[in-house]
Amino acid sequence: MQREMPFFGEVRQMQNAPDDLVKRCRHGLDAIRLCIQLSGHTHDFIREQLNIDKGHFSRIMQGKAWFPDTKRIELMNICGNRAPAQFDALMTGCELVELSKDAKIRELEEQLRALKSAA
């Protein structure tokens, strides 16, 4: 799979989907649909990146076929959000916690951007 390259800007960071939207999901397929919708990518782009047949992807989106478990992480990476993982955590009474190292790096990058814009 081809990833975004930071030649002309920053690579998009993985983000949590808004909690209120995740809570509205009735099942895992809704969380997958939300993930795709929040990405802004077309269904064709997503299915091509995941290497899923057009007909099968259409059946998945209609709820007539199962989304392959082996492609969930790849879907979240392509879409840039964790909606399916957040839904799973919510349904099992858990909470996703970001690794402190990643959070600290993001915090320092934000401080650096603020200092550069103030200068």
N, C-alpha and C positions, 0 to 999 in steps of 0.2 A: 504494500500500500504506500502511496506517495503521501508524504507529510508536508505541511506548510513550511516554507523556508523563510527565515527572517532577513532576506535580501533587501526588501523595500519597506520593512516595518517589523513590528513585533509579531511573534507567533501567538495565536489566540490561546489564552489560558483556559484550562478546564474549570468550569464554574458550576455551582449548585443552581438548579432550577428554582424559581420562586416557590417557597413552601406552600403557599395558598393554591397554586396550580397543581402541585404534586398531590395535595390532599383531595383534590377533586377527581383524581384518577380512580376509576372503579376497578380496574384490573391492570395487569402488566402490559397489555396491548395499548391501553390508554397512555401509560407512561412512555412507551416506545414512540407513540404518535406525538406526544408532547415533546420528547427529546428532538425528534425530527423537525417539528414545527418551530421550536425555539432556535434551531440552527440557522434557519433561513435558506437552507439548501433545498433543491427540488428532490422529489422522490427518485427521479432518474439518476441524479448525481449520487445520492445515497446508495442506491442499489448497485450502481456501477462500482463504487468504491468498495462495497462489501462483496462484490462478485456474486450477486444473487440474480437468478433468472427473472426477467420482467414479469412473466405470468405468475411465478411463485411469490414475488414481492407484492403484486397486486392482491393475491389471495391472503397474504399475511396482513396487509392493511385493512382488508375486509373482515378479518377475523376467521377466515376459512382455512388458514394454515398457521402453523406455529413458527415464530421467529427463532432462528437457530441460536441456541445458548452460546455456542462457540463464537458468535459474532457480536455479543452484547457489549463487551469492552471496546471493541473496534468501533461500534456504532457511537458510543459515548465519546470516544476520541475524535471521530470525524465531526460529530455535532458540537463538541465543545461544552457539553453539559452532562450532569450525572442523574438526570431524571429517573431512569430505570432503577439505578442503585438506591436513590432516595426513596422511591416507592417501595422497594424490597425492605429497606430499613424501617420505614413507617409501618408496614404491614406486620413486621416481626417485633415491634416495640423497641427498636434500636435507633441509634442516631449516628450519622456519618461524622467522623472527626478527621479533619485534614491533618496531615503530618505537620508537626510544628516547624520543621525545617523549611518546608514549602511556604508556609504562612509567613515565616520570618523573611524569607527571600522576597516575597511579594511586598511585604511591608517596607523593606529597605528600598526596593525599586520604586515604590510610590513616593517615598521620601526624597529619593534622588530626582525624580521627575519634578516634584514640587520645588526643590531647590534650583533646578535648572530653569524652570519657568519664572521663578522669582528674580533670577539674576539678569 
